[in-house]
């Protein structure tokens, strides 16, 4: 097996495991068994170990001495940390991307927002929401920055699935539309201000469950 093939397989394994972790199929604390995963994907341990390393880098898995690799847990404090990091990095990306945003890109972002506003479930909403952010940030031309933002988006999505999977309901995203309006008007700093506030609201809204008791939760925002 060549290094290139191993990297391709590791990428596929990482992507599939990350999706399972983000959507809650693999819950916090679940042990990721190297033998079982290698057997599932019909490969050796080498790409599996590389996939584990990438999951750790994304904050989705942790390696523990004598216990192997497990799905990472998360806390309200971590939610806030991710929100702060995302806000800082996305503001940086948008500042560099804004001069290169074309009407066509903004139209695509508008379409992504419309799809999010009419999503039938949380998975469809999250896909459309992430596409909106990628569209307006990608023209920054800074691949390392964009990769870091993608990793943080995955962690954010995990919080949302954990909190809202059973009682999600679609709500119009007025922040996205405000960002687009300001960008179309060339008011980059106004768009940046909305984006920063928008992302930082993750983890700030308590809601009540169906039994009426208050629980910590996270706002469904992008």
C-alpha positions as CSV (number, residue, x, y, z in Angstrom):
1,X,0.0,0.0,0.0
2,X,1.4,3.4,-1.0
3,X,1.6,6.4,1.3
4,X,-0.9,8.2,-1.0
5,X,-3.4,5.3,-0.7
6,X,-3.0,5.2,3.0
7,X,-3.6,8.9,3.3
8,X,-6.7,8.6,1.1
9,X,-8.1,5.8,3.3
10,X,-7.2,7.8,6.5
11,X,-9.0,10.8,5.1
12,X,-12.1,8.7,4.4
13,X,-12.0,7.0,7.8
14,X,-11.5,10.3,9.6
15,X,-14.4,11.9,7.7
16,X,-16.8,9.0,8.5
17,X,-15.9,8.8,12.1
18,X,-16.0,12.5,12.6
19,X,-19.6,12.5,11.1
20,X,-20.6,9.8,13.6
21,X,-19.1,11.7,16.5
22,X,-20.6,15.0,15.5
23,X,-24.1,13.6,15.0
24,X,-24.0,11.6,18.2
25,X,-23.9,8.1,16.8
26,X,-20.6,7.7,18.7
27,X,-21.2,9.2,22.1
28,X,-18.6,10.8,24.4
29,X,-16.4,8.3,26.1
30,X,-17.0,5.6,23.4
31,X,-13.8,3.7,22.8
32,X,-12.5,3.7,19.2
33,X,-11.2,0.2,18.7
34,X,-8.4,0.1,16.1
35,X,-8.9,-3.5,15.2
36,X,-12.7,-3.1,14.7
37,X,-12.3,0.0,12.6
38,X,-9.5,-1.5,10.5
39,X,-11.8,-4.5,9.8
40,X,-14.8,-2.3,9.0
41,X,-12.8,-0.4,6.4
42,X,-10.8,-3.3,5.1
43,X,-7.5,-1.8,5.8
44,X,-4.4,-2.0,8.0
45,X,-3.8,-0.2,11.3
46,X,-1.6,2.5,9.7
47,X,-4.4,4.7,8.1
48,X,-6.6,4.0,11.2
49,X,-3.9,5.5,13.5
50,X,-3.6,8.5,11.2
51,X,-7.4,9.0,11.2
52,X,-7.3,8.9,15.0
53,X,-4.5,11.5,15.0
54,X,-6.6,13.8,12.8
55,X,-9.7,13.3,15.1
56,X,-7.6,14.3,18.1
57,X,-6.3,17.4,16.2
58,X,-10.0,18.3,15.6
59,X,-10.9,17.9,19.3
60,X,-13.2,15.0,18.6
61,X,-11.1,12.2,20.1
62,X,-8.6,11.9,23.0
63,X,-5.8,9.4,23.5
64,X,-5.4,8.1,27.0
65,X,-2.5,6.1,28.4
66,X,-3.4,2.4,28.7
67,X,-7.0,3.2,27.7
68,X,-6.6,3.9,24.0
69,X,-8.5,6.4,21.9
70,X,-12.0,7.5,23.0
71,X,-14.6,10.0,21.7
72,X,-13.9,13.3,23.5
73,X,-16.4,14.7,26.0
74,X,-17.3,18.4,26.1
75,X,-18.4,20.9,28.6
76,X,-20.1,24.3,28.6
77,X,-16.7,25.9,29.2
78,X,-15.4,24.3,26.0
79,X,-18.5,25.5,24.1
80,X,-17.6,29.0,25.0
81,X,-14.0,28.5,24.1
82,X,-14.9,27.3,20.7
83,X,-17.3,30.2,20.2
84,X,-14.5,32.7,21.1
85,X,-12.0,31.0,18.8
86,X,-14.5,30.8,15.9
87,X,-15.4,34.4,16.3
88,X,-11.8,35.6,16.2
89,X,-10.8,33.4,13.2
90,X,-14.0,34.0,11.2
91,X,-13.6,37.7,11.6
92,X,-10.1,37.5,10.3
93,X,-11.1,35.4,7.4
94,X,-14.0,37.6,6.4
95,X,-11.9,40.7,6.6
96,X,-9.5,39.2,4.0
97,X,-12.3,37.6,2.0
98,X,-14.6,40.6,1.6
99,X,-12.7,42.3,-1.2
100,X,-13.0,39.1,-3.3
101,X,-16.6,38.3,-2.7
102,X,-18.5,38.5,-6.0
103,X,-22.3,38.9,-6.5
104,X,-22.3,35.2,-7.6
105,X,-20.7,34.0,-4.3
106,X,-23.1,36.2,-2.3
107,X,-26.1,34.7,-4.3
108,X,-24.9,31.2,-3.4
109,X,-24.6,32.2,0.2
110,X,-28.2,33.6,0.1
111,X,-29.4,30.3,-1.3
112,X,-27.6,28.4,1.5
113,X,-29.4,30.6,4.0
114,X,-32.7,30.0,2.3
115,X,-32.1,26.3,2.5
116,X,-31.3,26.5,6.2
117,X,-34.4,28.5,6.8
118,X,-36.5,25.7,5.3
119,X,-34.5,22.7,6.5
120,X,-36.5,19.6,7.4
121,X,-34.1,18.4,10.1
122,X,-31.0,19.4,12.0
123,X,-28.7,17.6,9.7
124,X,-30.0,19.5,6.6
125,X,-29.8,22.8,8.6
126,X,-26.2,22.2,9.7
127,X,-25.1,21.4,6.2
128,X,-26.7,24.6,4.8
129,X,-25.4,26.7,7.7
130,X,-21.8,25.4,7.2
131,X,-22.0,26.0,3.5
132,X,-23.0,29.6,4.1
133,X,-20.0,30.3,6.3
134,X,-17.6,28.5,3.9
135,X,-18.9,30.5,0.9
136,X,-18.3,33.9,2.5
137,X,-15.0,33.0,4.1
138,X,-13.3,30.9,1.4
139,X,-12.2,33.8,-0.8
140,X,-9.8,34.9,2.0
141,X,-7.3,32.6,0.3
142,X,-5.8,31.4,3.6
143,X,-6.0,27.6,3.6
144,X,-4.6,27.0,7.1
145,X,-7.0,29.5,8.6
146,X,-9.9,27.9,6.7
147,X,-8.9,24.4,7.9
148,X,-8.8,25.6,11.5
149,X,-12.3,27.2,11.1
150,X,-13.6,23.9,9.6
151,X,-12.4,22.0,12.6
152,X,-14.1,24.4,15.0
153,X,-17.3,24.2,12.9
154,X,-17.3,20.4,13.4
155,X,-17.0,20.8,17.2
156,X,-19.8,23.5,17.2
157,X,-22.0,21.1,15.2
158,X,-21.4,18.4,17.7
159,X,-22.7,20.7,20.5
160,X,-25.8,21.4,18.5
161,X,-26.6,17.8,17.7
162,X,-26.1,16.8,21.3
163,X,-28.5,19.5,22.5
164,X,-31.1,19.8,19.8
165,X,-31.3,16.4,18.1
166,X,-34.6,15.5,19.7
167,X,-36.4,18.8,19.8
168,X,-35.0,20.8,16.9
169,X,-37.2,23.3,15.0
170,X,-36.3,25.5,12.1
171,X,-35.9,29.3,12.7
172,X,-35.1,32.0,10.2
173,X,-31.5,33.2,10.5
174,X,-31.7,37.0,10.5
175,X,-28.0,37.4,11.2
176,X,-27.0,35.6,8.0
177,X,-29.2,37.9,6.0
178,X,-27.8,41.0,7.8
179,X,-24.3,39.9,7.0
180,X,-25.2,39.4,3.3
181,X,-26.9,42.8,3.2
182,X,-23.9,44.6,4.6
183,X,-21.5,42.7,2.3
184,X,-23.6,43.6,-0.8
185,X,-23.4,47.3,0.4
186,X,-19.6,47.1,0.8
187,X,-20.0,47.7,4.6
188,X,-17.4,45.1,5.6
189,X,-17.0,46.2,9.2
190,X,-20.7,46.1,9.8
191,X,-20.8,42.6,8.4
192,X,-17.9,41.6,10.6
193,X,-19.6,43.0,13.7
194,X,-22.7,40.9,13.0
195,X,-20.7,37.8,12.3
196,X,-18.7,38.2,15.5
197,X,-21.8,38.6,17.7
198,X,-23.5,35.8,15.8
199,X,-20.9,33.2,16.5
200,X,-20.2,34.3,20.1
201,X,-23.8,33.7,21.1
202,X,-23.2,29.9,21.0
203,X,-23.8,28.6,24.5
204,X,-25.5,31.7,25.9
205,X,-29.2,30.8,25.8
206,X,-30.8,28.6,28.5
207,X,-34.0,26.9,27.4
208,X,-36.6,24.7,29.1
209,X,-37.2,21.1,28.1
210,X,-40.7,19.6,27.7
211,X,-40.9,18.8,31.4
212,X,-40.4,22.4,32.2
213,X,-37.0,22.2,33.9
214,X,-34.2,24.4,32.8
215,X,-31.1,22.8,31.3
216,X,-27.9,24.3,29.9
217,X,-28.1,24.4,26.1
218,X,-26.6,26.1,23.1
219,X,-28.3,28.5,20.7
220,X,-28.8,27.2,17.2
221,X,-26.7,29.7,15.3
222,X,-23.9,29.3,12.8
